[in-house]
Amino acid sequence: MATPLDLQEQEQLDALKSFWKTYGNLITWVLILALGGFAAWNGWNWYQRDQGQKAGAMFDELERAAQAGDADKAGRVAGDLQQRFPGTAFAQHGALAAARVQFDKGQVDAAKASLAWVAEKGAEEEVRIVARLRLAALLMDARQYEEALKQLDGAKGSPEFEPLVADRRGDILVAQGKTEEAKAAYLVAWKGMNDRTSYRTLVDAKLTALGAAPAPAASGAAP
């Protein structure tokens, strides 16, 4: 004969069975999602570390090739970095390093391609601007003036680079024979640079050569 305690335990067991029948699947899926999310987070962190280590190793290989003057190998490794790890800093800096050695070895078209990739797909805005400045210089040397100016048009968004962009624009305009526009660009560069930098002295010299030497700063207030 069942005791009151036995009946109470049976009622609790029946209630538990009923609860699990109603909510068991939901609880199971919540636990699976929670555990899956935790596993995915750990997996993503491991993946990021693993990708970073592999990209870093490839970048080291690229740097060794660049230091050895092996433009072909530097270009190949840079291409691999772009394909396998396009969103990393290693890829963008690797492309800049490859462009430098490619240019030094006379592979100007390859250098342009490396810089163009950084200009369009670099992970950091400042690095994209640096790539555009360098690419504009190569295009100017090739007398592709309009293309060079288009690169500078895209070099926006970072105020500290504006004087350098304006200076490069002035160089291109001078090459085109557009003296007045060049003066205006150089003046923007001159005004944007610290008066204690040697680069500003160079821009000053460019303006002077065009007959537009900047007025010297006043030494003091008028009496």
C-alpha positions as CSV (number, residue, x, y, z in Angstrom):
1,M,0.0,0.0,0.0
2,A,1.4,3.4,-1.0
3,T,2.2,5.8,1.8
4,P,1.5,9.6,1.7
5,L,5.1,10.2,1.0
6,D,5.0,7.8,-1.9
7,L,2.0,9.6,-3.4
8,Q,3.7,12.9,-3.0
9,E,6.8,11.7,-4.7
10,Q,4.7,10.2,-7.5
11,E,2.9,13.5,-8.0
12,Q,6.2,15.4,-8.2
13,L,7.5,12.9,-10.7
14,D,4.3,13.2,-12.8
15,A,4.6,17.0,-12.7
16,L,8.3,16.8,-13.8
17,K,7.4,14.5,-16.6
18,S,4.6,16.8,-17.7
19,F,6.9,19.8,-17.5
20,W,9.7,18.1,-19.5
21,K,7.2,16.9,-22.1
22,T,6.0,20.5,-22.6
23,Y,9.3,22.4,-22.3
24,G,12.0,19.7,-22.8
25,N,12.7,20.4,-26.4
26,L,12.9,24.1,-25.8
27,I,15.4,23.7,-22.9
28,T,17.4,21.2,-25.0
29,W,17.7,23.7,-27.9
30,V,18.6,26.6,-25.6
31,L,21.4,24.5,-24.1
32,I,22.6,23.5,-27.5
33,L,22.6,27.1,-28.7
34,A,24.4,28.3,-25.6
35,L,27.0,25.6,-25.8
36,G,27.3,26.0,-29.5
37,G,27.8,29.8,-29.1
38,F,30.5,29.3,-26.5
39,A,32.3,26.7,-28.7
40,A,32.0,29.1,-31.7
41,W,33.5,31.9,-29.7
42,N,36.4,29.8,-28.7
43,G,36.7,28.5,-32.2
44,W,36.7,32.0,-33.7
45,N,39.4,33.2,-31.3
46,W,41.5,30.2,-32.1
47,Y,40.9,30.8,-35.9
48,Q,41.9,34.4,-35.6
49,R,45.1,33.5,-33.7
50,D,45.9,30.8,-36.2
51,Q,45.3,33.1,-39.2
52,G,47.4,35.9,-37.6
53,Q,50.3,33.5,-37.0
54,K,50.2,32.2,-40.6
55,A,49.9,35.7,-42.1
56,G,52.7,36.9,-39.9
57,A,55.0,34.1,-41.0
58,M,54.2,34.9,-44.7
59,F,54.9,38.6,-44.0
60,D,58.3,37.7,-42.5
61,E,59.1,35.7,-45.7
62,L,58.1,38.7,-47.8
63,E,60.3,41.0,-45.9
64,R,63.3,38.7,-46.3
65,A,62.6,38.6,-50.0
66,A,62.3,42.4,-50.2
67,Q,65.5,42.9,-48.2
68,A,67.3,40.5,-50.6
69,G,66.0,42.5,-53.6
70,D,63.9,39.5,-54.8
71,A,61.0,41.4,-56.4
72,D,59.5,38.3,-58.0
73,K,59.2,36.4,-54.7
74,A,58.1,39.4,-52.8
75,G,55.3,39.9,-55.4
76,R,54.2,36.3,-55.1
77,V,54.1,36.3,-51.4
78,A,52.2,39.6,-51.4
79,G,49.7,38.1,-53.8
80,D,49.2,35.1,-51.5
81,L,48.7,37.3,-48.5
82,Q,46.0,39.3,-50.5
83,Q,44.2,36.1,-51.4
84,R,44.4,34.3,-48.1
85,F,44.4,37.1,-45.6
86,P,43.0,40.1,-47.4
87,G,41.6,41.9,-44.3
88,T,44.9,41.8,-42.3
89,A,47.5,44.5,-41.7
90,F,50.0,42.0,-42.9
91,A,48.4,42.0,-46.4
92,Q,48.4,45.8,-46.8
93,H,51.9,46.3,-45.4
94,G,53.2,43.4,-47.4
95,A,51.8,45.0,-50.6
96,L,53.6,48.2,-49.8
97,A,56.8,46.4,-49.2
98,A,56.5,44.5,-52.4
99,A,55.7,47.7,-54.3
100,R,58.9,49.3,-53.1
101,V,61.2,46.4,-54.2
102,Q,59.3,46.0,-57.4
103,F,59.8,49.7,-58.2
104,D,63.5,49.5,-57.3
105,K,63.9,46.5,-59.7
106,G,62.2,48.3,-62.5
107,Q,58.9,46.4,-62.3
108,V,56.9,49.6,-62.4
109,D,53.6,48.0,-63.6
110,A,53.8,45.4,-60.8
111,A,54.5,48.2,-58.3
112,K,51.4,50.1,-59.5
113,A,49.3,46.9,-59.2
114,S,50.5,46.4,-55.6
115,L,49.8,50.0,-54.6
116,A,46.4,49.9,-56.4
117,W,45.4,46.9,-54.3
118,V,46.3,48.7,-51.0
119,A,44.6,51.9,-52.2
120,E,41.3,50.0,-52.8
121,K,41.3,47.3,-50.2
122,G,43.8,48.2,-47.5
123,A,42.4,47.6,-44.0
124,E,43.4,51.1,-42.6
125,E,42.5,54.4,-44.1
126,E,45.9,56.0,-43.4
127,V,47.6,53.2,-45.2
128,R,45.3,53.5,-48.2
129,I,46.2,57.2,-48.4
130,V,49.9,56.4,-48.3
131,A,49.4,53.9,-51.2
132,R,47.5,56.5,-53.2
133,L,50.2,59.1,-52.7
134,R,52.9,56.6,-53.9
135,L,50.7,55.4,-56.8
136,A,50.0,59.0,-57.8
137,A,53.8,59.6,-58.0
138,L,54.3,56.6,-60.3
139,L,51.4,57.7,-62.5
140,M,52.8,61.2,-62.7
141,D,56.2,59.8,-63.8
142,A,54.4,57.8,-66.5
143,R,52.6,61.1,-67.5
144,Q,49.3,59.6,-66.6
145,Y,48.3,62.9,-65.0
146,E,44.5,62.5,-64.9
147,E,44.8,59.0,-63.3
148,A,47.3,60.4,-60.8
149,L,44.8,63.2,-59.8
150,K,42.0,60.7,-59.4
151,Q,44.2,58.8,-56.9
152,L,44.6,62.0,-54.9
153,D,40.9,62.7,-55.1
154,G,40.4,59.4,-53.3
155,A,42.9,60.3,-50.6
156,K,40.5,61.9,-48.2
157,G,39.4,61.5,-44.6
158,S,42.6,62.0,-42.7
159,P,43.4,65.7,-42.0
160,E,47.1,65.1,-41.2
161,F,47.6,63.9,-44.8
162,E,45.9,66.8,-46.5
163,P,49.1,68.9,-46.8
164,L,51.0,66.0,-48.4
165,V,48.1,65.3,-50.8
166,A,48.0,69.0,-51.8
167,D,51.8,69.0,-52.3
168,R,51.6,66.0,-54.6
169,R,48.7,67.6,-56.5
170,G,50.8,70.7,-57.0
171,D,53.6,68.5,-58.5
172,I,51.2,67.0,-61.0
173,L,49.7,70.3,-61.9
174,V,53.1,71.7,-62.6
175,A,53.9,68.8,-64.8
176,Q,50.7,69.6,-66.7
177,G,51.7,73.2,-67.1
178,K,48.8,74.4,-64.9
179,T,50.9,76.9,-62.9
180,E,48.2,78.9,-61.2
181,E,46.4,75.8,-60.0
182,A,49.7,74.4,-58.8
183,K,50.4,77.6,-56.8
184,A,47.0,77.2,-55.1
185,A,47.7,73.5,-54.2
186,Y,51.2,74.3,-52.9
187,L,49.8,77.1,-50.8
188,V,47.3,74.7,-49.2
189,A,50.2,72.4,-48.4
190,W,52.4,75.2,-47.1
191,K,49.6,76.5,-44.8
192,G,48.8,73.0,-43.5
193,M,52.4,72.2,-42.4
194,N,54.2,73.0,-39.2
195,D,56.5,75.9,-39.8
196,R,59.4,74.0,-38.2
197,T,59.3,71.0,-40.6
198,S,61.9,70.7,-43.4
199,Y,59.1,69.6,-45.7
200,R,57.5,73.0,-45.5
201,T,60.8,74.6,-46.5
202,L,60.6,72.4,-49.7
203,V,57.1,73.5,-50.4
204,D,58.2,77.1,-49.8
205,A,60.9,76.6,-52.4
206,K,58.4,75.3,-54.9
207,L,56.2,78.3,-54.4
208,T,59.2,80.7,-54.7
209,A,60.2,79.0,-58.0
210,L,56.7,79.7,-59.3
211,G,57.0,83.4,-58.3
212,A,54.5,82.9,-55.4
213,A,56.8,83.0,-52.3
214,P,54.6,83.0,-49.1
215,A,54.6,86.2,-47.1
216,P,56.8,85.9,-44.0
217,A,54.9,85.6,-40.7
218,A,54.7,88.9,-38.8
219,S,57.3,89.1,-36.1
220,G,55.1,91.0,-33.7
221,A,52.0,93.1,-33.3
222,A,51.9,96.5,-34.9
223,P,52.6,99.4,-32.5
